[in-house]
Amino acid sequence: MDGGKPSLALVYQAVQALYHDPDPAGKERASLWLGELQRSMYAWEISDQLLQLKQDVESCYFAAQTMKMKIQTSFYELPAETHIALRDSLLSHIKNLKDLSPVIITQLALAISDLALQMASWKGCVQTLIEKYSNDVSSLIFLVEILTVLPEEVHSRSLRIGANRRTEIIEDLAYYSNDVVTLLMSCVEKTGSDEKMLIKAFRCLGSWFNLGVLDSNFMANNQLLVVLFQVLQQNDTSTNLHEAASDSVCSALCAIENVNSNMPLAMQLFQGVLMLETAYHMAVAREDLDKVLNYCRIFTELCETFLETIARSPGRGMGDLRTVELLLICAGHPQYEVAEITFNFWYRLGEHLYKANDPVLHEIFRPYIQRLLHGLARHCQLDPDHESIPEDTSDFGEFRMRVSDLVKDIIFLVGSKECFYQLYSTLKEGNPPWEVTEAVLFIMASIAKNVDPENNRTLTEVLEQLVQLPDTVHIAVRYTSIELVGEMSEVVDRNPWFFIVLPYLQRVINTKPGDSEFASVCIRLFARHVWRAVR
């Protein structure tokens, strides 16, 4: 800063203006001035002094955030002989401010973690922190916070550390990882059923799982894993605690992607997740969507972790198809957001089975895919009181597009021709409500191009029914039927259908002269078929 080091009073005044000035222009001036201060060399000393003053949450938060930012981006400014003093100062601040605000604790924890990762002379930082604070119950809140963000910061792009240093850090963290898990279990035991500490412990455990440094044999026999599944099985678990436990289990499942080299832990997680089915049904009964989504995430992560085993040896060992049943149960939930979580697994399963090209495996999974397709068709139904054409740009419209993509990828397991016929039969044999008809036509449109048009009577029969739909049919049914006609282009372009469909499209445009959406889709199909005919 050109004017020299500003006084603490001036800095404090600027912070107050940033948070409390009713004039937006005043806030903007304060923000620019404080940003300039943070980039200056004076920021180190001023931040330290503000944290010592402990005047209020705003000034302490600004100072903690500044410390974190300076350590991340400007650590090179400090001579090596000042590093130990900075470390001791930050540890003193986080202990003195632990009761002021959780956001300040997080900022200081990040600052300490980023310092530890860049300060090569601070050997065994995890051991130092555990020895210094683990026996003081009041210090556990910030100790666990530091141990949570430390592994998260290892791969931070904000830190200017090389690959060799990162490797050294990861090896160091792996060496002390068992001590961290032991500490977390001790925290849970010391604080009893304190929810805040349980949440912190689970988040910390997940963070270490995500880094991939936990000893799977040690974890397989650790009581903390038992506590995790106990929390997930209880009906009265709070939403925040349930989410933290779910995140931790998902992180554990990701960490054992190489199942064979993590077999003891893989077995524990496999059995533990299968035990959650009853808890899922209870969450559905209580209409607790947050917990339902959490369970679905866990079930999906389980299936993805054991995907190769499921696809290679279905029904045997950890290829147990109860895992796939769990996903189909989730796909049957009334909310489409639940089913959508499972999509990536179905994509990957389809890819594995397509590459394997094993008729025996295809036959095993065919019933599961059929059930999935029926479930997806239900999820694609518009509300009965929907009055316009389907919207592609809404959240539900985008979901339907993802369903269409998924159906195209996995339809080979069922057979396009067979599936197309079965879907058509549901319309032909019954008299379903318009929203059911529209959803079935939508799924049929997804697979129509995969159906061989050669001597296919079902295709021609469907086309005949579509062009004969009455003018009174629901607008959404009409719109989707036109999309289906467009997907059946190879049939349409064969005489005499070409001369039947084009007048039909013309008639639709004329009956809805003010509807630009209808006009555009009809004109697009009209032009496509004419072009194909003249070629």
Secondary structure, 3 states (H helix, E strand, C coil): CCCCCCCHHHHHHHHHHHHHCCCHHHHHHHHHHHHHHHHCCHHHHHHHHHHHHCCCHHHHHHHHHHHHHHHHHHHHHCCHHHHHHHHHHHHHHHHHCCCCCHHHHHHHHHHHHHHHHHCCCCCCHHHHHHHHHCCCHHHHHHHHHHHHHHHHHCCCCCCCCCHHHHHHHHHHHHHCHHHHHHHHHHHHHHHCCCHHHHHHHHHHHHHHHHHCCCCHHHHHCCHHHHHHHHHHHCCCCCHHHHHHHHHHHHHHHHHCCCHHHHHHHHHHHHHHHHCCHHHHHHHHHCCCHHHHHHHHHHHHHHHHHCHHHHHHCCCCHHHCCHHHHHHHHHHCCCCHHHHHHCHHHHHHHHHHHHHHCCHHHHHHHHHHHHHHHHHHHHHCCCCCCCCCCCCCCCHHHHHHHHHHHHHHHHHHHCCHHHHHHHHHHHHHHCCCCHHHHHHHHHHHHHHHHHCCCCCCHHHHHHHHHHHCCCCCCCHHHHHHHHHHHHHCHHHHCCCCHHHHHHHHHHHHHHHCCCCHHHHHHHHHHHHHHHHHHHC
